[in-house]
Amino acid sequence: MSNWAKRLAAGIVAGALAAGSASAAEKPSKMGLGRQALPEEIAAWDTDVQPDGSGLPPGRGTVKQGEEIYLQRCASCHGEFGQGAGRWPTLAGGQGSLNADRPNKTIGSFWPQLAPLYDYIRRTMPWGNARSLTADETYAVVAGGGVENRRSLAGAVLWKDNHWALLGAGDLARALAAAPSGLPIVVEVEDDAQLVRALAAGVRHILVDNQPPLRVAAWVRRAGPDVTIQASGGITPETARAYAEAGAQLISIGALTHSAPAAPIRVDILPP
């Protein structure tokens, strides 16, 4: 580059810097519009809800109330049992499907934690009438948001105690690789050694069978947040809370069906 060209370029740069400095000096510190937001106004807009429940508003609701509200406000789209009406999305099932080509985003898969589920329902539902549910009504809907474990044995690939006994850990990895796409793979573990082998094989859904809440809590910590821990075996409605507090994301209670009391129904034929 010639000397005159260098001097010209330096002059252009110096002029631009000077113009920028002058513009910055002349620019007012404030636009003169509006006012500073008050703390209570910021708090009203700050509705972030964290997975641990921080940020949730006060309120309460029961499963019974949630069922009534769901049938009135939600079932027309999602079906009476969360199966989806027509082309509307399903709410049940879907565990383990998020990595599939067609993931099934349900309560059990996409919203496994209750606080974000509450936040989503409160902000966006019912469809076409968002934010029409009160805080208590939303809590009730979330409380009634139980999902089907699976509709049949075809709904998941199950690895249970007999598979451990007959095949061992080596075949577990091969079973994972051969599983049909989109089906969740659920591995039952009964001791620490099986848990370690399942995690090493890449299992992301552990079925903890017939274990006390303290052991469930220890295995939840060991598995980490990316692994779904499902507790089952001997759990009743009275003991379910302890397993939830232990960190189990899913709780299976067979007593709801096999131990349900029989209704006293009889038919008497009377003479005319």
Secondary structure, 3 states (H helix, E strand, C coil): CCHHHHHHHHHHHHHHHHHHHHHHHHCCCCCCCCCCCCHHHHHHHCCCCCCCCCCCCCCCCCHHHHHHHHHHHCHHHHCCCCCCCCCCCCCCCCCCCCCCCCCCCCCCCCCCCHHHHHHHHHHHCCCCCCCCCCHHHHHHHHHCCCCCCCCCHHHCEEECHHHHHHCCHHHHHHHHHHCCCCCCEEEEECCHHHHHHHHHCCCCEEEEECCCHHHHHHHHHHHCCCCEEEEECCCCCCCHHHHHHCCCCEECCCHHHHCCCCCCCCCCCCCC
